[in-house]
Amino acid sequence: MAKILTKREDIRQWAAARAGNPMLMETPDGAGSRTLLQLTFGQYELNTDGNEGPDRIGGFQLVSWDEWFDALDANNLAVRVSDDPSGGNEAEFEFVQRD
């Protein structure tokens, strides 16, 4: 089963429970640009104990939750997650249009 998260605190709690961090990337889009959203998991562990990893992963940059949520709202998106703790990757998610 899947559930759709739209509330900021619900999304943040779901991600935090899986060591998730928000990321954004600006990409060219015709004459302007558009913002791509992503979540990365385990980045905190990569940046601890003097092992400061890059804040950019594959072109994405780690950002604050407020900045990420502003982009989520601007794109009218929600996050669909699995609520089945027994199956698959518990960090699986996808962005979907809000109703």
Secondary structure as UniProt FT lines:
FT   STRAND          2..5
FT   HELIX           8..16
FT   TURN            17..19
FT   STRAND          20..29
FT   TURN            30..31
FT   STRAND          32..41
FT   HELIX           43..46
FT   TURN            49..50
FT   STRAND          56..57
FT   TURN            58..59
FT   STRAND          60..62
FT   HELIX           65..74
FT   TURN            75..76
FT   STRAND          77..82
FT   TURN            85..86
FT   TURN            90..91
FT   STRAND          93..97
//
